[in-house]
C-alpha cells in the first residue's frame, strides 16, 4: 500500500520519555534522528506558543482599553511578526482608541 503510514505510538512514547539530562550526562552516546526530530518539533512548538502568548497579551490589553500597554507589548514582537497586517492593524486600533491619529 502506498501513502502515508501512521507512526508507531510506542516509538513516540519512548522518545518523549527520554530526558535531556540523560543525553547531557553521556548515558546515550548518540542522538537518534527521532530524538533530534522530536527536539526540533518541541522547540518549534515552544517558540510558536511564546509568540502566540505575547500576541494574546497585547490583544487582551487592547480589548481592556489598555492601549499604551498593548502598543508596548505588540511593538516588542520580532520585526517579521510586527510587520504583519494583523499586528499593525491592532496597533493602529490602539492609536485610534487613544485619539493619536497621526501615529
Buried (B, 14 or more C-beta within 10 A) or exposed (E): EEEEEEEEEEEEEEBEEBEEEEBEEEEEEEEEEBBEEBBEEEEEEEEEEEEEEBBEBBBEBBEEEBBEBBBEBBEEBEEEEEEEEEBEEBBEBBBEBBEEEEE
